[in-house]
């Protein structure tokens, strides 16, 4: 395919993923994905992974499972786990994905090992300089704003669609409402 999208290709599968942005005081725990990863090697994002089919009726539990798998962080170490944003990702030549972005406060600052890469604490003002996963780049700063504006998580979940060019390169997001 020479790195180009197949003409007329239509996805026949879908996948749901969680991404959790953890805060402790004025810093956020971010994952720098391992260079050996096939998707987004060396890029920065929150902590999460694929929600399993049997978790579709309780995606919060799936997000907590992924958080524990990737970091060892347990639900009793968190407060205020909130689904803040969802992004539909119709990347060409890939299954359609729905990214579920959560935020939470981590009661005690820890920096656990992670099988997906390395975890680091970063301040919000450091995020623009990081090489973030393409679809995380516009979302992570919004999550920081969401937590500042609505620390309890009472606002409705916000939804967006990500747009890509023919070579599957991210272009922009459009938020509903």
Residue pairs with C-beta under 8 A, 6 or more apart in sequence:
1 93
3 167
4 166
4 167
5 92
5 93
5 166
5 167
5 168
6 92
6 93
9 92
9 93
11 90
11 94
11 95
11 96
12 95
13 95
13 96
14 95
14 96
14 97
14 98
15 50
15 51
15 95
15 96
15 97
15 98
16 50
16 51
16 56
16 59
16 62
16 97
16 98
16 100
17 48
17 49
17 50
17 51
17 97
17 98
17 99
17 100
18 48
18 49
18 51
18 59
18 62
18 63
18 66
18 67
18 99
18 100
18 101
18 102
19 45
19 46
19 47
19 48
19 99
19 100
19 101
19 102
19 136
19 139
20 46
20 47
20 48
20 63
20 66
20 67
20 81
20 101
20 102
20 103
20 104
21 28
21 29
21 30
21 46
21 101
21 102
21 103
21 104
21 140
21 143
21 144
21 147
22 28
22 29
22 46
22 47
22 73
22 78
22 103
22 104
22 105
22 106
23 29
23 103
23 104
23 105
23 106
23 147
24 105
24 106
24 107
24 108
24 109
24 121
25 109
26 123
26 124
27 109
27 121
27 122
27 123
28 121
28 122
28 123
28 124
28 127
28 140
28 144
29 47
29 71
29 106
29 111
29 119
29 120
29 121
30 44
30 45
30 46
30 119
30 120
30 121
30 122
30 127
30 130
31 44
31 45
31 46
31 47
31 70
31 114
31 116
31 117
31 118
31 119
32 42
32 43
32 44
32 117
32 118
32 119
32 120
33 39
33 40
33 41
33 42
33 43
33 44
33 45
33 116
33 117
33 133
34 41
34 42
34 116
34 117
34 118
35 41
35 42
37 116
37 117
40 133
40 134
42 131
43 131
43 132
43 133
43 134
43 136
44 130
44 131
44 132
44 133
44 136
45 132
45 133
45 136
45 140
46 101
46 136
46 140
46 143
47 66
47 67
47 70
47 71
47 73
47 114
47 119
48 63
48 66
48 67
48 70
48 102
49 66
49 69
49 70
49 116
50 66
51 59
51 62
51 63
51 66
51 100
52 62
52 65
55 61
55 62
55 65
56 62
59 83
59 100
60 81
60 83
60 102
63 81
63 83
63 100
63 102
64 75
64 81
67 73
68 74
68 75
69 115
70 114
70 115
70 116
71 112
71 114
71 119
72 112
72 113
73 106
73 110
73 112
75 81
77 106
77 107
77 108
77 110
78 104
78 105
78 106
78 107
79 104
79 105
79 107
80 103
80 104
80 105
80 151
80 152
80 153
81 102
81 103
81 104
82 102
82 103
82 104
82 153
83 100
83 101
83 102
83 157
84 101
84 102
84 103
84 143
84 146
84 153
84 155
84 157
84 158
85 101
85 139
85 142
85 143
85 146
85 157
85 158
85 159
85 160
86 98
86 99
86 100
86 101
86 157
86 158
86 159
86 160
87 98
87 99
87 101
87 135
87 139
87 159
87 160
87 161
87 162
87 173
88 96
88 97
88 98
88 159
88 160
88 161
88 162
89 96
89 97
89 98
89 99
89 135
89 162
90 96
90 161
90 162
90 164
91 97
91 162
91 164
91 168
92 164
92 166
92 167
92 168
93 168
94 168
99 135
99 139
101 139
101 143
103 143
103 146
103 147
103 153
109 121
111 119
111 120
111 121
112 119
113 119
122 130
124 141
124 144
127 140
127 141
127 144
128 141
132 140
134 169
134 170
135 162
135 170
135 173
138 172
138 173
139 160
139 173
142 158
146 155
149 155
158 175
158 176
158 177
159 175
159 176
160 173
160 174
160 175
160 176
161 173
161 174
162 170
162 172
162 173
163 170
163 171
163 172
163 173
163 174
164 170
164 171
165 171
